[in-house]
Amino acid sequence: MKKIFTRTIDFTKVETLIYHLPDGPALSVNMTGLEDLFDIEMEMGEICDTSDIDGVVHFFPKGNA
């Protein structure tokens, strides 16, 4: 099932990307200067964008969402 409405993430507001790995651990990446290297919207999984609130984007890869 494809999502009809998608919201683009403004990575200029993102300070930290938290990548939730399968089986529980999480990898935290400081995004300062790395905005152009990540295209998280092309990944398979769920995204929780709270960058407007606290500067954090959580990514749950498919199978861990």
All heavy atoms as TSV, in Angstrom:
chain	resi	resn	atom	element	x	y	z
A	1	MET	N	N	0.843	-1.175	0.000
A	1	MET	CA	C	0.000	0.000	0.000
A	1	MET	C	C	0.890	1.241	0.000
A	1	MET	O	O	1.766	1.381	0.843
A	1	MET	CB	C	-0.888	-0.021	1.233
A	1	MET	CG	C	-1.752	1.172	1.361
A	1	MET	SD	S	-2.852	0.969	2.782
A	1	MET	CE	C	-4.139	2.018	2.275
A	2	LYS	N	N	0.668	2.121	-0.926
A	2	LYS	CA	C	1.447	3.355	-1.005
A	2	LYS	C	C	0.721	4.480	-0.308
A	2	LYS	O	O	-0.490	4.560	-0.328
A	2	LYS	CB	C	1.685	3.729	-2.457
A	2	LYS	CG	C	2.646	2.837	-3.142
A	2	LYS	CD	C	3.209	3.558	-4.329
A	2	LYS	CE	C	4.373	2.774	-4.821
A	2	LYS	NZ	N	5.556	3.512	-4.894
A	3	LYS	N	N	1.503	5.351	0.284
A	3	LYS	CA	C	0.934	6.536	0.909
A	3	LYS	C	C	0.692	7.588	-0.164
A	3	LYS	O	O	1.557	7.855	-0.996
A	3	LYS	CB	C	1.885	7.084	1.968
A	3	LYS	CG	C	2.053	6.161	3.140
A	3	LYS	CD	C	3.010	6.753	4.152
A	3	LYS	CE	C	3.239	5.780	5.277
A	3	LYS	NZ	N	4.192	6.265	6.247
A	4	ILE	N	N	-0.482	8.167	-0.158
A	4	ILE	CA	C	-0.817	9.181	-1.149
A	4	ILE	C	C	-0.195	10.519	-0.766
A	4	ILE	O	O	0.363	11.216	-1.596
A	4	ILE	CB	C	-2.342	9.317	-1.288
A	4	ILE	CG1	C	-2.917	8.010	-1.811
A	4	ILE	CG2	C	-2.699	10.460	-2.217
A	4	ILE	CD1	C	-4.417	7.950	-1.817
A	5	PHE	N	N	-0.299	10.860	0.491
A	5	PHE	CA	C	0.236	12.133	0.965
A	5	PHE	C	C	1.522	11.871	1.726
A	5	PHE	O	O	1.532	11.158	2.717
A	5	PHE	CB	C	-0.774	12.827	1.880
A	5	PHE	CG	C	-2.094	13.066	1.213
A	5	PHE	CD1	C	-3.180	12.279	1.498
A	5	PHE	CD2	C	-2.228	14.083	0.279
A	5	PHE	CE1	C	-4.398	12.483	0.872
A	5	PHE	CE2	C	-3.437	14.302	-0.352
A	5	PHE	CZ	C	-4.531	13.505	-0.060
A	6	THR	N	N	2.609	12.436	1.266
A	6	THR	CA	C	3.884	12.296	1.964
A	6	THR	C	C	4.359	13.670	2.389
A	6	THR	O	O	4.136	14.658	1.696
A	6	THR	CB	C	4.958	11.641	1.075
A	6	THR	OG1	O	5.134	12.423	-0.089
A	6	THR	CG2	C	4.568	10.224	0.706
A	7	ARG	N	N	5.007	13.708	3.532
A	7	ARG	CA	C	5.536	14.962	4.040
A	7	ARG	C	C	7.048	14.912	3.954
A	7	ARG	O	O	7.674	13.973	4.444
A	7	ARG	CB	C	5.101	15.134	5.500
A	7	ARG	CG	C	5.371	16.513	6.018
A	7	ARG	CD	C	4.869	16.646	7.410
A	7	ARG	NE	N	6.039	16.733	8.250
A	7	ARG	CZ	C	6.029	16.675	9.545
A	7	ARG	NH1	N	4.926	16.482	10.186
A	7	ARG	NH2	N	7.133	16.805	10.234
A	8	THR	N	N	7.625	15.892	3.328
A	8	THR	CA	C	9.076	15.958	3.188
A	8	THR	C	C	9.685	16.465	4.487
A	8	THR	O	O	9.170	17.394	5.090
A	8	THR	CB	C	9.448	16.898	2.027
A	8	THR	OG1	O	8.799	16.443	0.851
A	8	THR	CG2	C	10.930	16.923	1.810
A	9	ILE	N	N	10.780	15.845	4.887
A	9	ILE	CA	C	11.471	16.256	6.108
A	9	ILE	C	C	12.433	17.377	5.775
A	9	ILE	O	O	13.232	17.275	4.845
A	9	ILE	CB	C	12.239	15.070	6.721
A	9	ILE	CG1	C	11.261	13.977	7.118
A	9	ILE	CG2	C	13.053	15.520	7.918
A	9	ILE	CD1	C	11.924	12.692	7.531
A	10	ASP	N	N	12.359	18.454	6.523
A	10	ASP	CA	C	13.275	19.574	6.366
A	10	ASP	C	C	14.506	19.293	7.238
A	10	ASP	O	O	14.485	19.523	8.442
A	10	ASP	CB	C	12.596	20.872	6.808
A	10	ASP	CG	C	13.490	22.084	6.636
A	10	ASP	OD1	O	14.617	21.935	6.116
A	10	ASP	OD2	O	13.049	23.174	7.030
A	11	PHE	N	N	15.561	18.768	6.619
A	11	PHE	CA	C	16.740	18.360	7.382
A	11	PHE	C	C	17.528	19.536	7.935
A	11	PHE	O	O	18.449	19.342	8.722
A	11	PHE	CB	C	17.638	17.443	6.553
A	11	PHE	CG	C	17.206	16.009	6.615
A	11	PHE	CD1	C	16.454	15.452	5.602
A	11	PHE	CD2	C	17.527	15.226	7.703
A	11	PHE	CE1	C	16.040	14.140	5.662
A	11	PHE	CE2	C	17.119	13.908	7.781
A	11	PHE	CZ	C	16.374	13.369	6.754
A	12	THR	N	N	17.183	20.763	7.565
A	12	THR	CA	C	17.854	21.911	8.176
A	12	THR	C	C	17.433	22.063	9.638
A	12	THR	O	O	18.139	22.686	10.416
A	12	THR	CB	C	17.559	23.211	7.410
A	12	THR	OG1	O	16.149	23.460	7.415
A	12	THR	CG2	C	18.073	23.121	5.983
A	13	LYS	N	N	16.283	21.497	10.015
A	13	LYS	CA	C	15.799	21.549	11.395
A	13	LYS	C	C	16.261	20.354	12.225
A	13	LYS	O	O	16.154	20.358	13.437
A	13	LYS	CB	C	14.269	21.558	11.423
A	13	LYS	CG	C	13.640	22.747	10.775
A	13	LYS	CD	C	12.133	22.611	10.846
A	13	LYS	CE	C	11.429	23.691	10.090
A	13	LYS	NZ	N	9.973	23.490	10.120
A	14	VAL	N	N	16.752	19.314	11.558
A	14	VAL	CA	C	17.114	18.067	12.236
A	14	VAL	C	C	18.503	18.183	12.844
A	14	VAL	O	O	19.478	18.460	12.156
A	14	VAL	CB	C	17.058	16.870	11.263
A	14	VAL	CG1	C	17.459	15.588	11.963
A	14	VAL	CG2	C	15.669	16.742	10.664
A	15	GLU	N	N	18.582	17.981	14.144
A	15	GLU	CA	C	19.870	17.975	14.845
A	15	GLU	C	C	20.382	16.553	15.049
A	15	GLU	O	O	21.580	16.316	15.027
A	15	GLU	CB	C	19.724	18.661	16.203
A	15	GLU	CG	C	19.370	20.127	16.101
A	15	GLU	CD	C	19.083	20.749	17.452
A	15	GLU	OE1	O	19.396	20.126	18.485
A	15	GLU	OE2	O	18.531	21.861	17.478
A	16	THR	N	N	19.454	15.603	15.249
A	16	THR	CA	C	19.830	14.223	15.541
A	16	THR	C	C	18.929	13.253	14.788
A	16	THR	O	O	17.714	13.427	14.758
A	16	THR	CB	C	19.704	13.923	17.053
A	16	THR	OG1	O	20.466	14.888	17.774
A	16	THR	CG2	C	20.208	12.537	17.392
A	17	LEU	N	N	19.531	12.237	14.177
A	17	LEU	CA	C	18.800	11.145	13.556
A	17	LEU	C	C	19.010	9.918	14.436
A	17	LEU	O	O	20.150	9.548	14.721
A	17	LEU	CB	C	19.313	10.866	12.148
A	17	LEU	CG	C	18.785	9.611	11.466
A	17	LEU	CD1	C	17.286	9.743	11.199
A	17	LEU	CD2	C	19.532	9.351	10.179
A	18	ILE	N	N	17.908	9.330	14.892
A	18	ILE	CA	C	18.000	8.113	15.698
A	18	ILE	C	C	17.478	6.969	14.852
A	18	ILE	O	O	16.310	6.944	14.469
A	18	ILE	CB	C	17.216	8.236	17.021
A	18	ILE	CG1	C	17.795	9.385	17.834
A	18	ILE	CG2	C	17.285	6.916	17.792
A	18	ILE	CD1	C	17.088	9.645	19.136
A	19	TYR	N	N	18.364	6.037	14.527
A	19	TYR	CA	C	18.060	4.877	13.693
A	19	TYR	C	C	17.862	3.693	14.623
A	19	TYR	O	O	18.811	3.233	15.255
A	19	TYR	CB	C	19.225	4.647	12.728
A	19	TYR	CG	C	18.945	3.686	11.617
A	19	TYR	CD1	C	18.542	4.140	10.372
A	19	TYR	CD2	C	19.099	2.321	11.795
A	19	TYR	CE1	C	18.296	3.263	9.332
A	19	TYR	CE2	C	18.855	1.433	10.765
A	19	TYR	CZ	C	18.450	1.912	9.538
A	19	TYR	OH	O	18.214	1.034	8.520
A	20	HIS	N	N	16.627	3.248	14.752
A	20	HIS	CA	C	16.291	2.148	15.657
A	20	HIS	C	C	16.564	0.824	14.956
A	20	HIS	O	O	15.856	0.436	14.034
A	20	HIS	CB	C	14.827	2.248	16.090
A	20	HIS	CG	C	14.549	3.464	16.908
A	20	HIS	ND1	N	14.632	3.456	18.279
A	20	HIS	CD2	C	14.218	4.737	16.544
A	20	HIS	CE1	C	14.340	4.668	18.733
A	20	HIS	NE2	N	14.090	5.466	17.703
A	21	LEU	N	N	17.609	0.137	15.386
A	21	LEU	CA	C	18.017	-1.124	14.784
A	21	LEU	C	C	17.111	-2.262	15.250
A	21	LEU	O	O	16.510	-2.183	16.323
A	21	LEU	CB	C	19.471	-1.432	15.169
A	21	LEU	CG	C	20.484	-0.383	14.722
A	21	LEU	CD1	C	21.828	-0.657	15.373
A	21	LEU	CD2	C	20.605	-0.365	13.219
A	22	PRO	N	N	17.016	-3.323	14.451
A	22	PRO	CA	C	16.240	-4.490	14.897
A	22	PRO	C	C	16.791	-5.031	16.216
A	22	PRO	O	O	17.964	-4.888	16.517
A	22	PRO	CB	C	16.442	-5.496	13.763
A	22	PRO	CG	C	16.781	-4.659	12.570
A	22	PRO	CD	C	17.538	-3.477	13.109
A	23	ASP	N	N	15.932	-5.628	16.995
A	23	ASP	CA	C	16.282	-6.226	18.293
A	23	ASP	C	C	16.594	-5.214	19.379
A	23	ASP	O	O	17.231	-5.540	20.371
A	23	ASP	CB	C	17.453	-7.213	18.150
A	23	ASP	CG	C	17.143	-8.347	17.198
A	23	ASP	OD1	O	15.964	-8.777	17.155
A	23	ASP	OD2	O	18.059	-8.797	16.487
A	24	GLY	N	N	16.216	-3.948	19.191
A	24	GLY	CA	C	16.271	-3.002	20.292
A	24	GLY	C	C	17.300	-1.901	20.297
A	24	GLY	O	O	16.975	-0.799	20.698
A	25	PRO	N	N	18.551	-2.117	19.884
A	25	PRO	CA	C	19.517	-1.015	19.987
A	25	PRO	C	C	19.182	0.121	19.021
A	25	PRO	O	O	18.466	-0.061	18.040
A	25	PRO	CB	C	20.855	-1.658	19.642
A	25	PRO	CG	C	20.535	-2.897	18.917
A	25	PRO	CD	C	19.158	-3.329	19.349
A	26	ALA	N	N	19.711	1.295	19.310
A	26	ALA	CA	C	19.485	2.459	18.463
A	26	ALA	C	C	20.817	3.151	18.194
A	26	ALA	O	O	21.698	3.178	19.049
A	26	ALA	CB	C	18.514	3.425	19.130
A	27	LEU	N	N	20.937	3.693	17.008
A	27	LEU	CA	C	22.134	4.422	16.601
A	27	LEU	C	C	21.754	5.887	16.479
A	27	LEU	O	O	20.825	6.243	15.765
A	27	LEU	CB	C	22.625	3.885	15.254
A	27	LEU	CG	C	23.784	4.614	14.593
A	27	LEU	CD1	C	25.049	4.469	15.439
A	27	LEU	CD2	C	24.009	4.072	13.206
A	28	SER	N	N	22.464	6.752	17.174
A	28	SER	CA	C	22.195	8.177	17.160
A	28	SER	C	C	23.277	8.880	16.343
A	28	SER	O	O	24.466	8.694	16.594
A	28	SER	CB	C	22.185	8.707	18.600
A	28	SER	OG	O	21.983	10.084	18.617
A	29	VAL	N	N	22.840	9.688	15.355
A	29	VAL	CA	C	23.773	10.384	14.473
A	29	VAL	C	C	23.531	11.889	14.584
A	29	VAL	O	O	22.411	12.359	14.370
A	29	VAL	CB	C	23.572	9.938	13.008
A	29	VAL	CG1	C	24.514	10.701	12.084
A	29	VAL	CG2	C	23.754	8.444	12.866
A	30	ASN	N	N	24.584	12.633	14.920
A	30	ASN	CA	C	24.503	14.090	14.946
A	30	ASN	C	C	24.494	14.566	13.496
A	30	ASN	O	O	25.410	14.294	12.736
A	30	ASN	CB	C	25.698	14.664	15.700
A	30	ASN	CG	C	25.633	16.164	15.835
A	30	ASN	OD1	O	24.834	16.818	15.189
A	30	ASN	ND2	N	26.472	16.703	16.675
A	31	MET	N	N	23.457	15.288	13.097
A	31	MET	CA	C	23.263	15.653	11.700
A	31	MET	C	C	23.958	16.940	11.279
A	31	MET	O	O	23.864	17.321	10.122
A	31	MET	CB	C	21.767	15.780	11.412
A	31	MET	CG	C	21.029	14.470	11.489
A	31	MET	SD	S	21.582	13.280	10.255
A	31	MET	CE	C	20.977	14.046	8.769
A	32	THR	N	N	24.665	17.598	12.158
A	32	THR	CA	C	25.328	18.849	11.813
A	32	THR	C	C	26.297	18.631	10.657
A	32	THR	O	O	27.250	17.868	10.763
A	32	THR	CB	C	26.084	19.415	13.030
A	32	THR	OG1	O	25.186	19.531	14.114
A	32	THR	CG2	C	26.692	20.769	12.710
A	33	GLY	N	N	26.010	19.267	9.527
A	33	GLY	CA	C	26.860	19.155	8.351
A	33	GLY	C	C	26.626	17.919	7.509
A	33	GLY	O	O	27.265	17.746	6.479
A	34	LEU	N	N	25.714	17.043	7.896
A	34	LEU	CA	C	25.470	15.803	7.164
A	34	LEU	C	C	24.120	15.787	6.456
A	34	LEU	O	O	23.705	14.752	5.945
A	34	LEU	CB	C	25.538	14.602	8.117
A	34	LEU	CG	C	26.849	14.387	8.854
A	34	LEU	CD1	C	26.738	13.216	9.806
A	34	LEU	CD2	C	27.976	14.148	7.860
A	35	GLU	N	N	23.435	16.911	6.389
A	35	GLU	CA	C	22.079	16.959	5.842
A	35	GLU	C	C	22.005	16.409	4.422
A	35	GLU	O	O	21.040	15.748	4.053
A	35	GLU	CB	C	21.538	18.398	5.850
A	35	GLU	CG	C	21.426	19.019	7.212
A	35	GLU	CD	C	22.712	19.722	7.656
A	35	GLU	OE1	O	23.668	19.819	6.860
A	35	GLU	OE2	O	22.756	20.146	8.811
A	36	ASP	N	N	23.009	16.660	3.610
A	36	ASP	CA	C	22.974	16.254	2.206
A	36	ASP	C	C	23.316	14.786	1.992
A	36	ASP	O	O	23.100	14.254	0.902
A	36	ASP	CB	C	23.941	17.116	1.388
A	36	ASP	CG	C	23.526	18.580	1.374
A	36	ASP	OD1	O	22.316	18.842	1.485
A	36	ASP	OD2	O	24.407	19.444	1.268
A	37	LEU	N	N	23.834	14.114	3.004
A	37	LEU	CA	C	24.243	12.725	2.853
A	37	LEU	C	C	23.109	11.734	3.070
A	37	LEU	O	O	23.212	10.585	2.669
A	37	LEU	CB	C	25.383	12.393	3.825
A	37	LEU	CG	C	26.682	13.152	3.597
A	37	LEU	CD1	C	27.693	12.770	4.664
A	37	LEU	CD2	C	27.235	12.870	2.222
A	38	PHE	N	N	22.031	12.144	3.730
A	38	PHE	CA	C	20.952	11.233	4.080
A	38	PHE	C	C	19.715	11.501	3.240
A	38	PHE	O	O	19.295	12.644	3.084
A	38	PHE	CB	C	20.583	11.382	5.567
A	38	PHE	CG	C	21.604	10.801	6.482
A	38	PHE	CD1	C	22.625	11.589	6.975
A	38	PHE	CD2	C	21.549	9.473	6.852
A	38	PHE	CE1	C	23.579	11.065	7.820
A	38	PHE	CE2	C	22.508	8.945	7.687
A	38	PHE	CZ	C	23.523	9.728	8.179
A	39	ASP	N	N	19.153	10.447	2.694
A	39	ASP	CA	C	17.867	10.517	2.007
A	39	ASP	C	C	16.963	9.482	2.646
A	39	ASP	O	O	16.635	8.453	2.059
A	39	ASP	CB	C	18.038	10.269	0.513
A	39	ASP	CG	C	16.785	10.611	-0.274
A	39	ASP	OD1	O	15.809	11.129	0.336
A	39	ASP	OD2	O	16.760	10.357	-1.486
A	40	ILE	N	N	16.608	9.735	3.901
A	40	ILE	CA	C	15.857	8.772	4.711
A	40	ILE	C	C	14.483	8.475	4.125
A	40	ILE	O	O	13.929	7.413	4.345
A	40	ILE	CB	C	15.750	9.258	6.171
A	40	ILE	CG1	C	15.298	8.136	7.075
A	40	ILE	CG2	C	14.793	10.396	6.314
A	40	ILE	CD1	C	16.361	7.606	7.922
A	41	GLU	N	N	13.944	9.400	3.345
A	41	GLU	CA	C	12.615	9.197	2.772
A	41	GLU	C	C	12.608	8.097	1.722
A	41	GLU	O	O	11.561	7.572	1.381
A	41	GLU	CB	C	12.098	10.515	2.200
A	41	GLU	CG	C	11.864	11.529	3.299
A	41	GLU	CD	C	11.672	12.937	2.778
A	41	GLU	OE1	O	11.971	13.181	1.601
A	41	GLU	OE2	O	11.219	13.773	3.558
A	42	MET	N	N	13.763	7.716	1.207
A	42	MET	CA	C	13.852	6.645	0.219
A	42	MET	C	C	13.999	5.281	0.883
A	42	MET	O	O	13.946	4.266	0.216
A	42	MET	CB	C	15.031	6.895	-0.722
A	42	MET	CG	C	14.870	8.139	-1.577
A	42	MET	SD	S	13.412	8.111	-2.624
A	42	MET	CE	C	13.832	6.795	-3.742
A	43	GLU	N	N	14.202	5.235	2.171
A	43	GLU	CA	C	14.362	3.989	2.912
A	43	GLU	C	C	13.005	3.341	3.156
A	43	GLU	O	O	11.981	4.004	3.191
A	43	GLU	CB	C	15.042	4.253	4.257
A	43	GLU	CG	C	16.445	4.794	4.150
A	43	GLU	CD	C	17.440	3.763	3.665
A	43	GLU	OE1	O	17.226	2.562	3.912
A	43	GLU	OE2	O	18.414	4.157	3.034
A	44	MET	N	N	13.007	2.034	3.364
A	44	MET	CA	C	11.787	1.301	3.676
A	44	MET	C	C	11.633	1.258	5.191
A	44	MET	O	O	12.511	0.762	5.891
A	44	MET	CB	C	11.865	-0.121	3.125
A	44	MET	CG	C	11.958	-0.177	1.617
A	44	MET	SD	S	10.482	0.418	0.810
A	44	MET	CE	C	9.356	-0.893	1.147
A	45	GLY	N	N	10.534	1.795	5.691
A	45	GLY	CA	C	10.285	1.800	7.117
A	45	GLY	C	C	9.416	2.965	7.515
A	45	GLY	O	O	8.829	3.650	6.673
A	46	GLU	N	N	9.327	3.187	8.813
A	46	GLU	CA	C	8.503	4.261	9.359
A	46	GLU	C	C	9.385	5.387	9.877
A	46	GLU	O	O	10.460	5.147	10.437
A	46	GLU	CB	C	7.629	3.736	10.495
A	46	GLU	CG	C	6.641	2.676	10.059
A	46	GLU	CD	C	5.584	3.207	9.106
A	46	GLU	OE1	O	5.122	4.350	9.294
A	46	GLU	OE2	O	5.230	2.485	8.182
A	47	ILE	N	N	8.911	6.606	9.714
A	47	ILE	CA	C	9.638	7.792	10.156
A	47	ILE	C	C	8.773	8.546	11.148
A	47	ILE	O	O	7.592	8.758	10.918
A	47	ILE	CB	C	9.969	8.711	8.963
A	47	ILE	CG1	C	10.852	7.978	7.963
A	47	ILE	CG2	C	10.630	9.994	9.443
A	47	ILE	CD1	C	11.025	8.696	6.652
A	48	CYS	N	N	9.381	8.925	12.264
A	48	CYS	CA	C	8.716	9.775	13.251
A	48	CYS	C	C	9.513	11.076	13.315
A	48	CYS	O	O	10.614	11.119	13.857
A	48	CYS	CB	C	8.671	9.091	14.615
A	48	CYS	SG	S	7.888	10.096	15.884
A	49	ASP	N	N	8.953	12.123	12.719
A	49	ASP	CA	C	9.640	13.412	12.621
A	49	ASP	C	C	9.157	14.344	13.729
A	49	ASP	O	O	8.057	14.859	13.676
A	49	ASP	CB	C	9.364	14.022	11.251
A	49	ASP	CG	C	10.021	15.379	11.055
A	49	ASP	OD1	O	10.823	15.793	11.916
A	49	ASP	OD2	O	9.732	16.017	10.032
A	50	THR	N	N	9.989	14.533	14.739
A	50	THR	CA	C	9.692	15.487	15.813
A	50	THR	C	C	10.677	16.650	15.764
A	50	THR	O	O	10.923	17.304	16.765
A	50	THR	CB	C	9.726	14.804	17.195
A	50	THR	OG1	O	11.035	14.266	17.414
A	50	THR	CG2	C	8.688	13.705	17.311
A	51	SER	N	N	11.227	16.917	14.573
A	51	SER	CA	C	12.255	17.954	14.439
A	51	SER	C	C	11.725	19.348	14.763
A	51	SER	O	O	12.485	20.191	15.214
A	51	SER	CB	C	12.864	17.931	13.043
A	51	SER	OG	O	11.874	18.135	12.048
A	52	ASP	N	N	10.434	19.592	14.548
A	52	ASP	CA	C	9.863	20.890	14.912
A	52	ASP	C	C	9.843	21.092	16.418
A	52	ASP	O	O	9.892	22.216	16.902
A	52	ASP	CB	C	8.427	21.027	14.387
A	52	ASP	CG	C	8.382	21.219	12.884
A	52	ASP	OD1	O	9.379	21.709	12.310
A	52	ASP	OD2	O	7.350	20.878	12.281
A	53	ILE	N	N	9.783	19.998	17.168
A	53	ILE	CA	C	9.693	20.065	18.627
A	53	ILE	C	C	11.076	20.016	19.287
A	53	ILE	O	O	11.430	20.876	20.080
A	53	ILE	CB	C	8.829	18.908	19.166
A	53	ILE	CG1	C	7.412	19.000	18.592
A	53	ILE	CG2	C	8.809	18.898	20.692
A	53	ILE	CD1	C	6.583	17.769	18.796
A	54	ASP	N	N	11.852	18.967	18.936
A	54	ASP	CA	C	13.124	18.765	19.634
A	54	ASP	C	C	14.320	18.528	18.713
A	54	ASP	O	O	15.403	18.192	19.168
A	54	ASP	CB	C	13.001	17.611	20.629
A	54	ASP	CG	C	12.613	16.293	19.973
A	54	ASP	OD1	O	12.482	16.244	18.740
A	54	ASP	OD2	O	12.432	15.311	20.708
A	55	GLY	N	N	14.133	18.674	17.393
A	55	GLY	CA	C	15.250	18.514	16.468
A	55	GLY	C	C	15.632	17.076	16.190
A	55	GLY	O	O	16.720	16.814	15.698
A	56	VAL	N	N	14.722	16.124	16.465
A	56	VAL	CA	C	15.038	14.704	16.324
A	56	VAL	C	C	14.120	14.052	15.295
A	56	VAL	O	O	12.934	14.339	15.222
A	56	VAL	CB	C	14.895	13.973	17.682
A	56	VAL	CG1	C	15.161	12.486	17.529
A	56	VAL	CG2	C	15.845	14.565	18.706
A	57	VAL	N	N	14.710	13.153	14.484
A	57	VAL	CA	C	13.951	12.287	13.589
A	57	VAL	C	C	14.285	10.858	13.980
A	57	VAL	O	O	15.453	10.492	14.104
A	57	VAL	CB	C	14.309	12.536	12.105
A	57	VAL	CG1	C	13.711	11.461	11.222
A	57	VAL	CG2	C	13.840	13.903	11.668
A	58	HIS	N	N	13.233	10.050	14.197
A	58	HIS	CA	C	13.395	8.629	14.514
A	58	HIS	C	C	13.080	7.835	13.255
A	58	HIS	O	O	12.081	8.103	12.584
A	58	HIS	CB	C	12.428	8.197	15.616
A	58	HIS	CG	C	12.663	8.873	16.923
A	58	HIS	ND1	N	13.455	8.317	17.891
A	58	HIS	CD2	C	12.232	10.063	17.404
A	58	HIS	CE1	C	13.476	9.137	18.942
A	58	HIS	NE2	N	12.750	10.204	18.648
A	59	PHE	N	N	13.928	6.854	12.931
A	59	PHE	CA	C	13.673	5.987	11.789
A	59	PHE	C	C	13.628	4.548	12.267
A	59	PHE	O	O	14.535	4.077	12.943
A	59	PHE	CB	C	14.749	6.152	10.722
A	59	PHE	CG	C	14.552	5.224	9.546
A	59	PHE	CD1	C	13.466	5.414	8.697
A	59	PHE	CD2	C	15.406	4.185	9.322
A	59	PHE	CE1	C	13.250	4.558	7.629
A	59	PHE	CE2	C	15.210	3.322	8.254
A	59	PHE	CZ	C	14.132	3.511	7.415
A	60	PHE	N	N	12.537	3.866	11.921
A	60	PHE	CA	C	12.332	2.459	12.257
A	60	PHE	C	C	12.328	1.667	10.936
A	60	PHE	O	O	11.348	1.750	10.190
A	60	PHE	CB	C	10.993	2.261	12.973
A	60	PHE	CG	C	10.873	3.047	14.240
A	60	PHE	CD1	C	10.410	4.357	14.237
A	60	PHE	CD2	C	11.227	2.484	15.458
A	60	PHE	CE1	C	10.284	5.089	15.403
A	60	PHE	CE2	C	11.108	3.210	16.645
A	60	PHE	CZ	C	10.637	4.510	16.602
A	61	PRO	N	N	13.409	0.929	10.623
A	61	PRO	CA	C	13.454	0.215	9.351
A	61	PRO	C	C	12.355	-0.846	9.262
A	61	PRO	O	O	11.875	-1.323	10.285
A	61	PRO	CB	C	14.839	-0.422	9.345
A	61	PRO	CG	C	15.295	-0.421	10.748
A	61	PRO	CD	C	14.577	0.687	11.446
A	62	LYS	N	N	11.970	-1.174	8.033
A	62	LYS	CA	C	10.932	-2.174	7.815
A	62	LYS	C	C	11.300	-3.450	8.548
A	62	LYS	O	O	12.431	-3.895	8.514
A	62	LYS	CB	C	10.780	-2.445	6.326
A	62	LYS	CG	C	9.605	-3.316	6.007
A	62	LYS	CD	C	9.387	-3.408	4.526
A	62	LYS	CE	C	8.152	-4.254	4.302
A	62	LYS	NZ	N	7.762	-4.267	2.920
A	63	GLY	N	N	10.334	-4.006	9.241
A	63	GLY	CA	C	10.573	-5.178	10.056
A	63	GLY	C	C	10.821	-4.817	11.508
A	63	GLY	O	O	10.821	-5.663	12.375
A	64	ASN	N	N	11.038	-3.539	11.785
A	64	ASN	CA	C	11.266	-3.076	13.146
A	64	ASN	C	C	10.295	-1.948	13.478
A	64	ASN	O	O	10.399	-1.335	14.508
A	64	ASN	CB	C	12.707	-2.575	13.304
A	64	ASN	CG	C	13.125	-2.487	14.752
A	64	ASN	OD1	O	12.687	-3.293	15.563
A	64	ASN	ND2	N	13.937	-1.514	15.091
A	65	ALA	N	N	9.353	-1.674	12.575
A	65	ALA	CA	C	8.416	-0.564	12.777
A	65	ALA	C	C	7.200	-1.002	13.563
A	65	ALA	O	O	6.792	-2.108	13.544
A	65	ALA	CB	C	8.000	-0.002	11.433
